[in-house]
Amino acid sequence: MFRVIQYIIFLWVFTTCNANSADFRYIQYDGFHLTVDCEKRSAIRFAYTIGPDTANLKRRTSFSKDPDFSTECQQFSGKSYSGSPEPFDRGHLVPANHLDNLELGIHQSNYMTNILPQARNMNRGAWLHTEEIIECHRENGLLHVYGGAVYDLDRSRDFFTGSHGIKTPSAFWKVIIGKTSHIAWIVPNTSDATRSKLDEYLVSIDQIEKDTGEYFQTIYKDEKVIPATTSWKLPPGCDLS
C-alpha cells in the first residue's frame, strides 16, 4: 500500500545539494518553489502542491527576468530561443495554468527563472500531457508535484549559450504524488517526445533517484521500485482551462 507522511509532504522532500555547483539559490514564489543553479543560470528543480481548480486567470503573453532575483543567476534575456537548427520553446517548469488562481503566481510563472529551452514537440507534446494529467487529477485531491532538468555531457545542442547564457537540458523529470498513488517520468528533451509516447518515459521513483541524485524521503523503499504501467488517464469532460 502506498503511504505518504502527509504533514511533511509539501516540504522539499529530496536532497538539493548533490550536484557539482556550489552556488544554489532557493526561490519561494507564490504557489511554487524553484532551486536555481547560479553556475548554470537555470532552475534545476521545482516543487508545488496543487488542489482543485478554483479560478481561470489569464496567463501573461510576455516573458521577463525576475527583477528581484540576482542578475548573475539568471539568463541574459527573456527573448525567445531562436537561431537553432531545431525549434525550441520557452518551456515552463511550473505551468501558468496550475497557478491560475494566484494573480502574483501566474505572473511569476513567466519569469525566465521558471523557463528553459524545451524542444517544441516535447513542450507541446509529452510534457504538456503531464501538465494536463495534473490539471485533471487535481480535482480528486491534493497533488504534490516535483521535477527538474537533467544535463548530460553532450554539449552539441547548447544553442543558447551566447544569447541566454545557458545550456540545453537533455531531459526533464517529473514526479506526482497523490494520496494513494504516485507516478514519475523522465522525458527526453527531443523533438520525438510527442504526446503519444508519454508512456515510454514512465520510470520508478528509484530510477529518478539514480538518474538525478534526488532522494524522496516520504516514499517507502519498496514502493520506489515499482513504476506505473500506464500514465494516468484524462477523465471524460475534464476542464483543461
Residue, then its C-alpha position, 0 to 999 in steps of 0.5 A: m500500500f502506498r503511504v505518504i507522511q502527509y504533514i511533511i509532504f509539501l516540504w522539499v522532500f529530496t536532497t538539493c545539494n548533490a550536484n557539482s555547483a556550489d552556488f544554489r539559490y532557493i526561490q519561494y514564489d507564490g504557489f511554487h518553489l524553484t532551486v536555481d543553479c547560479e553556475k548554470r543560470s537555470a532552475i534545476r528543480f521545482a516543487y508545488t502542491i496543487g488542489p482543485d481548480t478554483a479560478n481561470l486567470k489569464r496567463r501573461t503573453s510576455f516573458s521577463k527576468d525576475p527583477d528581484f532575483s540576482t542578475e548573475c543567476q539568471q539568463f541574459s534575456g527573456k527573448s525567445y530561443s531562436g537561431s537553432p537548427e531545431p525549434f525550441d520553446r520557452g518551456h515552463l517548469v511550473p505551468a501558468n495554468h496550475l497557478d491560475n488562481l494566484e494573480l502574483g503566481i501566474h505572473q511569476s510563472n513567466y519569469m525566465t527563472n521558471i523557463l528553459p529551452q524545451a524542444r517544441n514537440m516535447n513542450r507541446g507534446a509529452w510534457l504538456h500531457t503531464e501538465e494536463i494529467i495534473e490539471c485533471h487529477r487535481e480535482n480528486g485531491l491534493l497533488h504534490v508535484y516535483g521535477g527538474a532538468v537533467y544535463d548530460l555531457d553532450r554539449s552539441r545542442d547548447f544553442f543558447t549559450g551566447s544569447h541566454g547564457i545557458k545550456t540545453p537540458s537533455a531531459f526533464w523529470k517529473v514526479i506526482i504524488g497523490k494520496t494513494s498513488h504516485i507516478a514519475w517520468i523522465v522525458p527526453n528533451t527531443s523533438d520525438a517526445t510527442r504526446s503519444k509516447l508519454d508512456e515510454y518515459l514512465v520510470s520508478i521513483d528509484q530510477i529518478e533517484k539514480d538518474t538525478g541524485e534526488y532522494f524522496q524521503t516520504i516514499y517507502k523503499d519498496e514502493k520506489v521500485i515499482p513504476a506505473t504501467t500506464s500514465w494516468k488517464l484524462p477523465p471524460g469532460c475534464d476542464l483543461s482551462 
